[in-house]
Amino acid sequence: MTWFHKEKQPLETPKEKRVQTEGLWVKCDGCKQILWKKDLEANLQCCPKCGHHFKLGSHARLEMLFDDGRYTEHDARLASTDPLQFKDTKAYRDRLRHAEKVTGMKDALLTGEGLIEGKPAIICGMEFQFVGGSMGAVVGEKVTRAIDLCIKKKLPLVIVSCSGGARMMEGAISLMQMTKICSALARLDEARKPYISVLTDPTTGGVTASYAMLGDLNIAEPGALIGFAGPRVIEQTIRQKLPEGFQRAEFLLEHGMVDAIVPRKDVKSFIARAFRLMRAWDS
Amino acid sequence: MRKQGPPRPGPPQGGNYGVIMGNSADEQAVAKELEKQISELQRASDSTASQEEIERLRQQVAALRQKVSGPPQDAWERVLLARHPQRPYTLDYIQMLFTDFMELHGDRRFADDAAMIAGFAQFEDRPVVVIGHQKGRDTKQKLHRNFGMVNPEGYRKALRVMQLGSKFGMPIISLIDTPGAYPGIGAEERGQAEAIAYNLKEMCKLQVPVIVIVHGEGGSGGALAIAIGDEVLMQENAVYSVISPESCSSILWRDWDHKQEAARVLKLTAEDLYRMQLVDEVVPEPRRGAHMNHAQAAELLRPIVRACLDRLTKLPLAELLQRRQAKFRRLASFVSET
């Protein structure tokens, strides 16, 4: 019974000798190269080697677009009431709480008012980290309020989309946000203030099928996945492999769905130039 | 809410609308017919039918074989009723509720979509525009109508005809029954999302009353694209959801076995939507569902449509549009400010 019994304690190995590298490097989805995370951050989350666009958080997005990264946030305290008391494998309430902890936001949209090349504008940025950037009652209400604010203050509007679509956990309520937002955009048409929709990777479902496609100008970041149905759903329906580049920004440009593909570093100057040409700031 | 509404006439009288309704022997015959269709669809290699479609048919067969009795208690039973193969479809309602129907075709840009019906008609001597999704009954029809799944050209056709109504002062009646917008390569190439989004924005501007009737499946954005209006009616066994219970189950539970539970948590019944003020009125159906008696289902709908038209056509245009904007602005505001 005691043949293999060890009497001595095992040797202790010092832990601090290991070099901590986890989380400092990322692999580029475009060129498969290993990138130093700090380099990526300094380059607006674009691969310095191949130009692949990684997802950019909503805060970084607004900082990038507004002068000196400064803006005033609106409707930051708006939160979901979990109207369906939704529960699948996990309660929706818990998912919300978790998302709030990760992002520090109450829901998946950040509204800011600030200056673009010295001129005032409203920008909404979607946050993919928050339940996949999905649109529920809060996103719907915040976008609508942003549009109302543009009408009231006579300001141009930018919405940067990054979303899987309508939020399942708020059921038909999510769906009705599309109506609410599109009717507000109809009012913005009357007010004659321009709206530029910036489509980033990914923009699908109910978000594409409402405000993301309704910009006076629609512009897309290179390589962004943009579509109505997700590629997996289409594959299942038609039982075929999808062609290379299907539903990517370049595909949309080719099919006439977007005005231009603009690399992230040029998005701000593009918007400013377009707003000036559309006389957004002429009174 | 008119849940109990007008008194319901006695037992179903059976219809003369091309489908057999009522006794269980007939239901078994329908089930057999559906099984034949399933095998036909599986054999047709160039068919665009999805696995999900075939799965849907299988469920319909199962429902018929089980034979639902009594009023439905469970949300999933409502889903099955809303998809019932003998339920009246859009053209059935057009035939029963309207006279002098003139179908119009094409979006003037690409094609004519058979999954979307659009045209002029008379509703009790009042010229109106009618639009709606159309499903098919037999295999050939199902493929022709693409299972009621509309492509961008269908939405563009619907908008074109609605704008004719707006131009010539004809109120619009929209009939909703679709599993969803078609998810295909061509649909994406031709801008499915843009077609839906553009409809939503332009429908807000229509200068005539818009009455929406959800009479079968309200499948997400594909339904919504023609379903926003001054008055939204929903039949008591219709469903309206952001996603099908099957897809919801496969995303959140990672299998298709939780569809019943998904149907329950999605709150997709007429009662649920009425409670959340997402629809304006619930329309009663014949006992055990609209499929039991098509004529009676239409007659239960008629007075409500008439009342809506009477009410809305009296409003001055400015008030109609202002009322519509205010309604959409308030819609589904389930937020708290902390």
Boltz contact constraints between the chains, C-beta under 6 A:
constraints:
  - contact:
      token1: [A, 77]
      token2: [B, 337]
      max_distance: 6.0
  - contact:
      token1: [A, 77]
      token2: [B, 338]
      max_distance: 6.0
  - contact:
      token1: [A, 78]
      token2: [B, 335]
      max_distance: 6.0
  - contact:
      token1: [A, 78]
      token2: [B, 337]
      max_distance: 6.0
  - contact:
      token1: [A, 79]
      token2: [B, 336]
      max_distance: 6.0
  - contact:
      token1: [A, 79]
      token2: [B, 338]
      max_distance: 6.0
  - contact:
      token1: [A, 81]
      token2: [B, 334]
      max_distance: 6.0
  - contact:
      token1: [A, 81]
      token2: [B, 336]
      max_distance: 6.0
  - contact:
      token1: [A, 83]
      token2: [B, 334]
      max_distance: 6.0
  - contact:
      token1: [A, 84]
      token2: [B, 267]
      max_distance: 6.0
  - contact:
      token1: [A, 86]
      token2: [B, 265]
      max_distance: 6.0
  - contact:
      token1: [A, 88]
      token2: [B, 252]
      max_distance: 6.0
  - contact:
      token1: [A, 137]
      token2: [B, 332]
      max_distance: 6.0
  - contact:
      token1: [A, 137]
      token2: [B, 334]
      max_distance: 6.0
  - contact:
      token1: [A, 137]
      token2: [B, 335]
      max_distance: 6.0
  - contact:
      token1: [A, 138]
      token2: [B, 335]
      max_distance: 6.0
  - contact:
      token1: [A, 141]
      token2: [B, 333]
      max_distance: 6.0
  - contact:
      token1: [A, 141]
      token2: [B, 335]
      max_distance: 6.0
  - contact:
      token1: [A, 166]
      token2: [B, 242]
      max_distance: 6.0
  - contact:
      token1: [A, 168]
      token2: [B, 243]
      max_distance: 6.0
  - contact:
      token1: [A, 168]
      token2: [B, 248]
      max_distance: 6.0
  - contact:
      token1: [A, 171]
      token2: [B, 242]
      max_distance: 6.0
  - contact:
      token1: [A, 171]
      token2: [B, 266]
      max_distance: 6.0
  - contact:
      token1: [A, 171]
      token2: [B, 267]
      max_distance: 6.0
  - contact:
      token1: [A, 172]
      token2: [B, 240]
      max_distance: 6.0
  - contact:
      token1: [A, 172]
      token2: [B, 242]
      max_distance: 6.0
  - contact:
      token1: [A, 172]
      token2: [B, 273]
      max_distance: 6.0
  - contact:
      token1: [A, 172]
      token2: [B, 278]
      max_distance: 6.0
  - contact:
      token1: [A, 173]
      token2: [B, 332]
      max_distance: 6.0
  - contact:
      token1: [A, 173]
      token2: [B, 334]
      max_distance: 6.0
  - contact:
      token1: [A, 174]
      token2: [B, 242]
      max_distance: 6.0
  - contact:
      token1: [A, 175]
      token2: [B, 224]
      max_distance: 6.0
  - contact:
      token1: [A, 175]
      token2: [B, 242]
      max_distance: 6.0
  - contact:
      token1: [A, 176]
      token2: [B, 278]
      max_distance: 6.0
  - contact:
      token1: [A, 176]
      token2: [B, 331]
      max_distance: 6.0
  - contact:
      token1: [A, 176]
      token2: [B, 332]
      max_distance: 6.0
  - contact:
      token1: [A, 178]
      token2: [B, 200]
      max_distance: 6.0
  - contact:
      token1: [A, 179]
      token2: [B, 228]
      max_distance: 6.0
  - contact:
      token1: [A, 179]
      token2: [B, 328]
      max_distance: 6.0
  - contact:
      token1: [A, 179]
      token2: [B, 331]
      max_distance: 6.0
  - contact:
      token1: [A, 180]
      token2: [B, 328]
      max_distance: 6.0
  - contact:
      token1: [A, 180]
      token2: [B, 331]
      max_distance: 6.0
  - contact:
      token1: [A, 182]
      token2: [B, 200]
      max_distance: 6.0
  - contact:
      token1: [A, 182]
      token2: [B, 201]
      max_distance: 6.0
  - contact:
      token1: [A, 183]
      token2: [B, 204]
      max_distance: 6.0
  - contact:
      token1: [A, 183]
      token2: [B, 328]
      max_distance: 6.0
  - contact:
      token1: [A, 185]
      token2: [B, 201]
      max_distance: 6.0
  - contact:
      token1: [A, 186]
      token2: [B, 201]
      max_distance: 6.0
  - contact:
      token1: [A, 186]
      token2: [B, 204]
      max_distance: 6.0
  - contact:
      token1: [A, 186]
      token2: [B, 205]
      max_distance: 6.0
  - contact:
      token1: [A, 206]
      token2: [B, 221]
      max_distance: 6.0
  - contact:
      token1: [A, 208]
      token2: [B, 193]
      max_distance: 6.0
  - contact:
      token1: [A, 209]
      token2: [B, 193]
      max_distance: 6.0
  - contact:
      token1: [A, 209]
      token2: [B, 196]
      max_distance: 6.0
  - contact:
      token1: [A, 209]
      token2: [B, 197]
      max_distance: 6.0
  - contact:
      token1: [A, 209]
      token2: [B, 221]
      max_distance: 6.0
  - contact:
      token1: [A, 210]
      token2: [B, 197]
      max_distance: 6.0
  - contact:
      token1: [A, 213]
      token2: [B, 193]
      max_distance: 6.0
  - contact:
      token1: [A, 213]
      token2: [B, 194]
      max_distance: 6.0
  - contact:
      token1: [A, 213]
      token2: [B, 197]
      max_distance: 6.0
  - contact:
      token1: [A, 214]
      token2: [B, 197]
      max_distance: 6.0
  - contact:
      token1: [A, 214]
      token2: [B, 201]
      max_distance: 6.0
  - contact:
      token1: [A, 227]
      token2: [B, 188]
      max_distance: 6.0
  - contact:
      token1: [A, 228]
      token2: [B, 192]
      max_distance: 6.0
  - contact:
      token1: [A, 228]
      token2: [B, 193]
      max_distance: 6.0
  - contact:
      token1: [A, 229]
      token2: [B, 183]
      max_distance: 6.0
  - contact:
      token1: [A, 233]
      token2: [B, 183]
      max_distance: 6.0
  - contact:
      token1: [A, 234]
      token2: [B, 183]
      max_distance: 6.0
  - contact:
      token1: [A, 237]
      token2: [B, 50]
      max_distance: 6.0
  - contact:
      token1: [A, 237]
      token2: [B, 183]
      max_distance: 6.0
  - contact:
      token1: [A, 238]
      token2: [B, 184]
      max_distance: 6.0
  - contact:
      token1: [A, 255]
      token2: [B, 189]
      max_distance: 6.0
  - contact:
      token1: [A, 257]
      token2: [B, 191]
      max_distance: 6.0
